[in-house]
Amino acid sequence: MKHKSDIQEKATNLAHDAQELLAATADVSGTKVMEARKRLSAALERGKQAWGQFQEQAAARAKVADELVHEHPYQSIGIALGVGTLLGLLMARRG
């Protein structure tokens, strides 16, 4: 879960920095600056939409996985045991 919080924190910081940049350049005129501000605003909006879709999809997938584990608990345990054993063997050979 630490990885998720790191990504979320970095995305939040990036959005905050971009918004500060937009605010700091609000009184600056010039065609290039205005175009850059428009592109940055559009990119921020796309990023927010993509993040929202990602969160929705992740929640839906987690719900499906939870339902599958509840419907097939013994098979889930067997698969987890097999994957864990395989990973353990691979890590032991590597070290």
C-alpha positions as a LaTeX table, in Angstrom:
\begin{tabular}{lrrr}
\hline
Residue & $x$ (\AA) & $y$ (\AA) & $z$ (\AA) \\
\hline
Met1 & 0.00 & 0.00 & 0.00 \\
Lys2 & 3.00 & 2.30 & 0.47 \\
His3 & 3.51 & 2.34 & $-3.30$ \\
Lys4 & $-0.06$ & 3.54 & $-3.83$ \\
Ser5 & 0.31 & 6.35 & $-1.30$ \\
Asp6 & 3.64 & 7.41 & $-2.88$ \\
Ile7 & 2.04 & 7.63 & $-6.31$ \\
Gln8 & $-0.96$ & 9.46 & $-4.95$ \\
Glu9 & 1.25 & 11.91 & $-3.04$ \\
Lys10 & 3.41 & 12.59 & $-6.10$ \\
Ala11 & 0.36 & 13.12 & $-8.30$ \\
Thr12 & $-1.14$ & 15.48 & $-5.75$ \\
Asn13 & 2.12 & 17.43 & $-5.48$ \\
Leu14 & 2.39 & 17.67 & $-9.27$ \\
Ala15 & $-1.17$ & 18.96 & $-9.58$ \\
His16 & $-0.58$ & 21.46 & $-6.77$ \\
Asp17 & 2.64 & 22.72 & $-8.39$ \\
Ala18 & 0.91 & 23.06 & $-11.76$ \\
Gln19 & $-1.94$ & 25.03 & $-10.17$ \\
Glu20 & 0.57 & 27.30 & $-8.45$ \\
Leu21 & 2.30 & 27.86 & $-11.78$ \\
Leu22 & $-1.02$ & 28.75 & $-13.38$ \\
Ala23 & $-1.76$ & 31.20 & $-10.57$ \\
Ala24 & 1.73 & 32.74 & $-10.72$ \\
Thr25 & 1.46 & 33.37 & $-14.46$ \\
Ala26 & $-2.11$ & 34.66 & $-14.39$ \\
Asp27 & $-1.03$ & 38.27 & $-14.92$ \\
Val28 & 1.63 & 37.47 & $-17.53$ \\
Ser29 & 0.59 & 38.29 & $-21.05$ \\
Gly30 & 1.95 & 36.88 & $-24.23$ \\
Thr31 & 0.74 & 34.41 & $-26.77$ \\
Lys32 & 3.17 & 31.64 & $-25.82$ \\
Val33 & 2.42 & 31.96 & $-22.12$ \\
Met34 & $-1.34$ & 31.91 & $-22.71$ \\
Glu35 & $-1.05$ & 28.84 & $-24.95$ \\
Ala36 & 1.12 & 27.07 & $-22.37$ \\
Arg37 & $-1.39$ & 27.92 & $-19.63$ \\
Lys38 & $-4.23$ & 26.48 & $-21.72$ \\
Arg39 & $-2.30$ & 23.28 & $-22.41$ \\
Leu40 & $-1.36$ & 22.93 & $-18.75$ \\
Ser41 & $-4.97$ & 23.46 & $-17.64$ \\
Ala42 & $-6.16$ & 20.86 & $-20.14$ \\
Ala43 & $-3.47$ & 18.41 & $-19.02$ \\
Leu44 & $-4.46$ & 18.89 & $-15.39$ \\
Glu45 & $-8.08$ & 18.18 & $-16.21$ \\
Arg46 & $-7.17$ & 15.05 & $-18.20$ \\
Gly47 & $-4.99$ & 13.90 & $-15.32$ \\
Lys48 & $-7.82$ & 14.34 & $-12.82$ \\
Gln49 & $-10.18$ & 12.39 & $-15.06$ \\
Ala50 & $-7.65$ & 9.61 & $-15.62$ \\
Trp51 & $-6.95$ & 9.35 & $-11.89$ \\
Gly52 & $-10.66$ & 9.12 & $-11.14$ \\
Gln53 & $-11.12$ & 6.39 & $-13.74$ \\
Phe54 & $-8.11$ & 4.51 & $-12.37$ \\
Gln55 & $-9.52$ & 4.61 & $-8.85$ \\
Glu56 & $-12.93$ & 3.41 & $-10.03$ \\
Gln57 & $-11.40$ & 0.54 & $-12.01$ \\
Ala58 & $-9.13$ & $-0.47$ & $-9.13$ \\
Ala59 & $-12.07$ & $-0.53$ & $-6.72$ \\
Ala60 & $-14.16$ & $-2.59$ & $-9.15$ \\
Arg61 & $-11.33$ & $-5.09$ & $-9.68$ \\
Ala62 & $-10.74$ & $-5.39$ & $-5.95$ \\
Lys63 & $-14.44$ & $-6.09$ & $-5.44$ \\
Val64 & $-14.41$ & $-8.80$ & $-8.12$ \\
Ala65 & $-11.30$ & $-10.39$ & $-6.60$ \\
Asp66 & $-12.90$ & $-10.33$ & $-3.15$ \\
Glu67 & $-16.04$ & $-12.01$ & $-4.49$ \\
Leu68 & $-14.00$ & $-14.69$ & $-6.24$ \\
Val69 & $-12.02$ & $-15.45$ & $-3.10$ \\
His70 & $-15.25$ & $-15.74$ & $-1.11$ \\
Glu71 & $-16.84$ & $-17.99$ & $-3.73$ \\
His72 & $-13.78$ & $-20.25$ & $-4.05$ \\
Pro73 & $-11.81$ & $-20.06$ & $-0.79$ \\
Tyr74 & $-9.94$ & $-23.37$ & $-1.07$ \\
Gln75 & $-8.89$ & $-22.78$ & $-4.65$ \\
Ser76 & $-7.71$ & $-19.30$ & $-3.66$ \\
Ile77 & $-5.60$ & $-20.72$ & $-0.84$ \\
Gly78 & $-4.12$ & $-23.31$ & $-3.19$ \\
Ile79 & $-3.25$ & $-20.71$ & $-5.82$ \\
Ala80 & $-1.71$ & $-18.40$ & $-3.20$ \\
Leu81 & 0.32 & $-21.30$ & $-1.81$ \\
Gly82 & 1.54 & $-22.26$ & $-5.29$ \\
Val83 & 2.48 & $-18.72$ & $-6.26$ \\
Gly84 & 4.21 & $-18.17$ & $-2.93$ \\
Thr85 & 6.17 & $-21.40$ & $-3.28$ \\
Leu86 & 7.20 & $-20.56$ & $-6.84$ \\
Leu87 & 8.32 & $-17.05$ & $-5.86$ \\
Gly88 & 10.22 & $-18.46$ & $-2.87$ \\
Leu89 & 12.04 & $-20.95$ & $-5.08$ \\
Leu90 & 12.90 & $-18.31$ & $-7.64$ \\
Met91 & 14.21 & $-15.94$ & $-4.99$ \\
Ala92 & 16.24 & $-18.68$ & $-3.34$ \\
Arg93 & 17.90 & $-19.56$ & $-6.66$ \\
Arg94 & 18.63 & $-15.92$ & $-7.36$ \\
Gly95 & 20.30 & $-15.27$ & $-4.01$ \\
\hline
\end{tabular}
